Amino acid sequence: MRNPLPIFTTVTLMAPLLIGAGALWGGYWALAGLAWMTALTASIDELVTATLPSVEGDEFPAANGLSVAIAIAHFTLWFAVIAALSDQTGLATWEKLVVFAAAGLFMGQVSNSNAHELIHRPGRWLRSLGRWVYISVLFGHHLSAHTLIHHVHIGTPNDPSTARRGENFYRFFLRAWAGGFVEGLRVENQRFERLNRPKWRHPYVAYIVGAAAVLILAGIIGGAIGVLAAVCLAAFAQLQLMMSDYVQHYGLWRRKLDNGKYEPVGSRHSWNAPHAMSSALMLNAPRHSDHHAHPARPFPALRLDHEMPMLPLSLPAMACVALYPRLWRRMMDPRVADWQDAAE
């Protein structure tokens, strides 16, 4: 089957190039970066009906190279944006706001999807690279919460990242952020006792010390304004990361069996979207059912099929809808009911 990697490469790496140019020179470069992450992606999603092909097999080593490149672009862009927002590159106020919005969208959508890919790849250094991407947006504990809690308990009351039917995003955000931190810490503490390692090697030490180092570095670059910029950028990125979880798992629950256990995770337990541009931009993250069925499968090999719940709009568009709870429930609750009724 045709290799889709050049499409992923072009779409994902063009974003930090444009946003980085905007951080340095402002003007049309800044607008181009924001347009790439918003209007252009939304327009192509609507105009192009074809879906991205999947590569055959579960192994695709070239995908690791792109993930490393995106991570390097993420860290480079972080430096450039903190400098720009700290008056180091002479941007006007409106240019700073545009660069901030574009960079936050990139870090919350592309960098998040890429870090998510890295923490599932085999090899310690790839996993560490993904961890540091999350730490750079002050969200290091997501590695523990995602791999040890979410993938185990998806679609059950034990998963903070599964949104309940009728729960709006704002309530979900507070519950899921705190729940992910606490539950991730609880499981890591249990694992740490078994491993009998020095206390400084506890994962949460790395998350907290790493976050402090990120803020210190931001202060070195831009003083108090740099620290504030890093915190705001991280908050914006985290908001989108949690929004992805909200949209992709809203209301879909696994049945509890007679033996007290929950049914195995299947295609029906995540929402998906087939749109080409946002799929390329987010490294096939909208093909979420297949990811949960095969967590180690690289992003070019993720598949879609007719048995998977489909969102009515693209993932980024549905994230915007989720900001308006009444509209969200009007669009999604009937679909949730259909899928849940079909499962019973």
C-alpha positions as CSV (number, residue, x, y, z in Angstrom):
1,M,0.0,0.0,0.0
2,R,1.2,3.5,-0.7
3,N,3.5,5.0,1.9
4,P,1.8,8.0,3.5
5,L,4.8,9.2,5.5
6,P,5.6,12.2,3.2
7,I,2.1,13.5,3.9
8,F,2.6,13.3,7.6
9,T,6.1,14.9,7.3
10,T,4.9,17.8,5.2
11,V,1.8,18.6,7.3
12,T,3.4,18.2,10.7
13,L,6.7,19.9,10.1
14,M,5.3,22.8,8.1
15,A,3.5,24.0,11.2
16,P,6.5,24.6,13.4
17,L,8.4,26.2,10.5
18,L,5.7,28.7,9.9
19,I,5.1,29.4,13.6
20,G,8.8,29.7,14.3
21,A,9.1,32.2,11.4
22,G,6.3,34.1,12.9
23,A,8.0,34.2,16.3
24,L,11.1,35.6,14.7
25,W,9.6,38.0,12.1
26,G,5.9,38.3,12.9
27,G,3.6,39.8,10.3
28,Y,2.3,37.4,7.6
29,W,4.5,34.6,8.9
30,A,2.6,34.7,12.2
31,L,-0.7,34.7,10.4
32,A,0.4,31.8,8.2
33,G,1.3,29.7,11.1
34,L,-2.1,30.3,12.8
35,A,-3.9,29.7,9.5
36,W,-2.1,26.4,9.0
37,M,-3.3,25.2,12.4
38,T,-6.9,26.4,12.0
39,A,-8.6,27.6,8.8
40,L,-6.5,25.7,6.3
41,T,-6.8,22.4,8.2
42,A,-10.5,22.8,8.7
43,S,-11.0,23.7,5.0
44,I,-9.0,20.7,3.7
45,D,-10.8,18.4,6.1
46,E,-14.1,19.5,4.5
47,L,-13.0,19.6,0.9
48,V,-11.0,16.3,0.7
49,T,-13.1,13.2,1.0
50,A,-10.3,10.7,0.7
51,T,-8.8,9.2,3.9
52,L,-5.1,8.5,4.5
53,P,-3.9,5.0,3.6
54,S,-2.5,2.7,6.2
55,V,0.8,0.9,5.8
56,E,0.8,-2.9,6.0
57,G,2.1,-4.5,9.1
58,D,2.8,-3.2,12.6
59,E,6.5,-2.2,12.0
60,F,7.3,1.1,10.4
61,P,10.8,2.3,11.6
62,A,10.7,5.5,9.5
63,A,7.9,6.7,11.6
64,N,10.2,7.0,14.6
65,G,12.5,9.3,12.6
66,L,9.6,11.7,12.0
67,S,8.6,11.6,15.6
68,V,12.1,12.5,16.7
69,A,12.1,15.4,14.2
70,I,8.8,16.7,15.5
71,A,10.1,16.5,19.1
72,I,13.2,18.5,18.1
73,A,11.0,21.0,16.4
74,H,8.8,21.2,19.5
75,F,11.8,22.1,21.8
76,T,13.2,24.6,19.2
77,L,9.8,26.2,18.8
78,W,9.4,26.4,22.6
79,F,12.6,28.5,22.9
80,A,11.6,30.7,20.0
81,V,8.1,31.4,21.3
82,I,9.2,32.1,24.9
83,A,11.8,34.6,23.5
84,A,9.2,36.2,21.2
85,L,6.6,36.5,24.0
86,S,9.4,38.0,26.2
87,D,10.1,40.9,23.8
88,Q,13.3,39.3,22.5
89,T,12.3,39.5,18.8
90,G,10.5,42.8,18.6
91,L,7.0,41.6,17.9
92,A,4.0,43.9,18.2
93,T,1.3,42.9,20.7
94,W,-1.1,41.4,18.1
95,E,1.8,39.4,16.6
96,K,2.6,37.9,20.0
97,L,-1.0,36.9,20.5
98,V,-1.1,35.2,17.1
99,V,2.1,33.4,17.7
100,F,1.0,32.3,21.1
101,A,-2.3,30.9,19.7
102,A,-0.5,29.1,16.9
103,A,2.2,27.7,19.1
104,G,-0.3,26.6,21.7
105,L,-2.4,24.8,19.1
106,F,0.7,23.1,17.8
107,M,1.9,22.0,21.2
108,G,-1.6,20.8,22.2
109,Q,-2.4,19.0,19.0
110,V,0.7,18.0,17.1
111,S,3.3,17.8,20.0
112,N,0.7,16.1,22.2
113,S,0.0,13.5,19.5
114,N,3.7,13.0,18.8
115,A,4.6,12.6,22.5
116,H,1.7,10.2,22.8
117,E,3.3,8.2,20.0
118,L,6.7,8.3,21.5
119,I,5.7,7.0,25.0
120,H,4.2,4.0,23.3
121,R,7.2,3.2,21.1
122,P,9.7,0.5,22.2
123,G,13.0,1.8,23.4
124,R,13.8,3.8,26.5
125,W,15.2,6.8,24.8
126,L,12.1,7.3,22.6
127,R,9.9,7.0,25.7
128,S,12.1,9.5,27.5
129,L,11.9,12.0,24.6
130,G,8.1,11.8,24.8
131,R,8.2,12.3,28.5
132,W,10.3,15.5,28.1
133,V,7.9,16.9,25.5
134,Y,5.1,16.5,28.2
135,I,7.4,17.9,30.9
136,S,8.0,21.0,28.7
137,V,4.3,21.8,28.9
138,L,4.3,21.0,32.6
139,F,2.3,17.8,32.1
140,G,4.9,15.1,32.8
141,H,2.5,13.0,34.9
142,H,0.4,12.3,31.8
143,L,2.9,9.6,30.9
144,S,2.0,7.6,34.0
145,A,-1.7,8.4,33.9
146,H,-2.0,7.5,30.3
147,T,-0.1,4.3,30.1
148,L,-0.9,2.9,33.6
149,I,-4.5,4.1,34.1
150,H,-6.2,5.2,30.9
151,H,-5.1,2.2,28.8
152,V,-6.0,-0.2,31.5
153,H,-9.3,1.3,32.7
154,I,-10.7,3.0,29.5
155,G,-14.5,3.1,29.5
156,T,-14.9,2.3,33.2
157,P,-15.5,4.4,36.3
158,N,-11.8,3.8,37.2
159,D,-10.5,5.9,34.3
160,P,-10.5,9.6,35.0
161,S,-10.0,10.3,31.3
162,T,-13.3,8.7,30.2
163,A,-15.9,11.4,30.1
164,R,-19.4,10.5,31.4
165,R,-22.4,11.0,29.3
166,G,-23.9,14.4,30.2
167,E,-20.6,15.6,31.8
168,N,-19.5,18.9,30.2
169,F,-15.8,19.6,29.4
170,Y,-15.2,22.0,32.2
171,R,-16.2,19.6,34.9
172,F,-14.3,16.8,33.1
173,F,-11.2,18.9,32.9
174,L,-11.0,19.5,36.7
175,R,-11.9,15.9,37.5
176,A,-9.6,14.3,34.9
177,W,-6.6,16.4,35.6
178,A,-6.6,15.8,39.3
179,G,-7.7,12.2,38.9
180,G,-4.9,11.5,36.4
181,F,-2.3,13.0,38.7
182,V,-3.4,11.2,41.8
183,E,-4.1,7.8,40.2
184,G,-0.9,7.9,38.3
185,L,1.0,8.7,41.5
186,R,-0.8,5.9,43.3
187,V,0.2,3.3,40.7
188,E,3.7,4.6,40.4
189,N,4.2,4.3,44.2
190,Q,3.1,0.7,44.0
191,R,5.5,-0.1,41.2
192,F,8.3,1.8,42.8
193,E,8.1,-0.2,46.0
194,R,8.4,-3.4,44.0
195,L,11.4,-2.1,42.0
196,N,13.3,-1.0,45.2
197,R,15.0,1.9,43.5
198,P,16.5,5.1,45.0
199,K,13.9,7.7,45.8
200,W,15.3,10.2,43.3
201,R,14.4,7.8,40.5
202,H,10.7,8.0,41.2
203,P,9.0,9.1,38.0
204,Y,7.1,11.9,39.8
205,V,10.4,13.4,41.0
206,A,11.4,13.7,37.3
207,Y,8.1,15.3,36.4
208,I,8.2,17.9,39.2
209,V,12.0,18.6,39.0
210,G,11.7,18.7,35.2
211,A,8.8,21.2,35.4
212,A,10.8,23.4,37.7
213,A,13.8,23.3,35.3
214,V,11.5,24.3,32.4
215,L,10.3,27.4,34.4
216,I,13.8,28.3,35.4
217,L,14.9,28.1,31.8
218,A,12.0,30.3,30.8
219,G,13.0,32.8,33.4
220,I,16.6,32.8,32.1
221,I,15.3,33.5,28.6
222,G,12.7,36.2,29.4
223,G,12.6,36.9,33.2
224,A,9.2,37.0,34.9
225,I,7.5,37.4,31.5
226,G,9.2,34.3,30.2
227,V,7.9,32.3,33.2
228,L,4.4,33.6,32.7
229,A,4.6,32.8,29.0
230,A,5.7,29.2,29.7
231,V,2.9,28.7,32.2
232,C,0.3,30.1,29.8
233,L,1.6,28.1,26.9
234,A,1.5,25.0,29.0
235,A,-2.0,25.7,30.2
236,F,-3.2,26.1,26.6
237,A,-1.5,22.9,25.5
238,Q,-2.9,21.0,28.5
239,L,-6.4,22.3,27.8
240,Q,-6.3,20.8,24.3
241,L,-4.8,17.5,25.4
242,M,-7.6,17.0,27.9
243,M,-10.1,18.1,25.2
244,S,-8.8,15.2,23.0
245,D,-9.5,12.8,25.8
246,Y,-12.9,14.3,26.4
247,V,-14.0,14.1,22.8
248,Q,-12.5,10.7,22.0
249,H,-14.1,8.8,24.9
250,Y,-17.3,10.8,25.7
251,G,-20.0,8.5,27.0
252,L,-18.6,5.2,25.7
253,W,-18.5,2.6,28.4
254,R,-17.4,-1.1,28.6
255,R,-20.0,-3.5,29.9
256,K,-19.5,-5.2,33.3
257,L,-19.6,-8.9,32.9
258,D,-21.1,-11.4,35.3
259,N,-17.7,-12.3,36.7
260,G,-17.2,-8.6,37.9
261,K,-14.7,-7.8,35.2
262,Y,-15.2,-5.4,32.3
263,E,-15.5,-6.6,28.7
264,P,-12.2,-6.3,26.7
265,V,-11.5,-3.0,25.0
266,G,-12.9,-2.9,21.5
267,S,-13.6,-0.7,18.5
268,R,-16.8,0.6,20.1
269,H,-15.0,2.3,23.0
270,S,-13.5,5.3,21.3
271,W,-14.7,8.0,18.9
272,N,-12.9,8.3,15.6
273,A,-12.7,10.7,12.6
274,P,-11.5,10.0,9.1
275,H,-10.6,13.5,7.9
276,A,-7.3,13.6,6.0
277,M,-5.7,16.9,7.0
278,S,-6.3,16.7,10.7
279,S,-5.4,13.1,10.7
280,A,-2.0,13.9,9.1
281,L,-1.5,16.9,11.4
282,M,-2.2,14.8,14.5
283,L,-0.4,11.6,13.4
284,N,-3.6,9.6,13.0
285,A,-4.6,10.3,16.6
286,P,-8.3,10.5,15.4
287,R,-8.0,6.8,14.6
288,H,-8.3,6.2,18.3
289,S,-10.1,2.8,18.5
290,D,-7.3,1.0,16.7
291,H,-4.7,2.7,18.9
292,H,-6.4,1.3,22.0
293,A,-6.7,-2.1,20.5
294,H,-3.0,-2.0,19.4
295,P,-1.1,0.5,21.6
296,A,2.3,-0.4,20.1
297,R,1.1,0.0,16.5
298,P,2.9,3.0,14.9
299,F,0.7,5.8,13.7
300,P,1.0,5.2,9.9
301,A,-0.4,1.7,10.4
302,L,-3.5,2.7,12.4
303,R,-6.8,1.7,10.7
304,L,-10.4,2.7,10.4
305,D,-13.4,0.4,9.9
306,H,-17.2,0.6,9.8
307,E,-17.5,-0.9,13.3
308,M,-15.9,2.2,15.0
309,P,-18.0,5.1,16.3
310,M,-17.4,8.1,14.1
311,L,-17.6,11.8,15.2
312,P,-19.9,14.0,13.1
313,L,-17.1,16.4,12.4
314,S,-13.3,16.3,12.5
315,L,-11.6,16.0,15.9
316,P,-10.5,19.7,16.1
317,A,-14.0,20.8,15.0
318,M,-15.6,18.7,17.7
319,A,-13.2,20.1,20.2
320,C,-14.6,23.6,19.4
321,V,-18.2,22.3,19.7
322,A,-17.3,20.8,23.2
323,L,-16.7,24.3,24.4
324,Y,-20.5,24.8,24.2
325,P,-22.0,22.1,26.4
326,R,-25.6,22.4,25.2
327,L,-24.6,22.2,21.5
328,W,-22.2,19.3,22.4
329,R,-24.9,17.3,24.1
330,R,-27.4,17.9,21.3
331,M,-24.9,16.5,18.8
332,M,-23.4,13.7,20.8
333,D,-25.8,12.3,23.3
334,P,-28.1,10.7,20.7
335,R,-25.0,9.1,19.1
336,V,-23.8,7.8,22.5
337,A,-27.2,6.3,23.1
338,D,-27.2,4.5,19.8
339,W,-23.8,3.0,20.4
340,Q,-24.5,2.0,23.9
341,D,-28.0,0.6,23.1
342,A,-26.4,-1.5,20.3
343,A,-23.9,-2.9,22.7
344,E,-26.5,-4.2,25.2
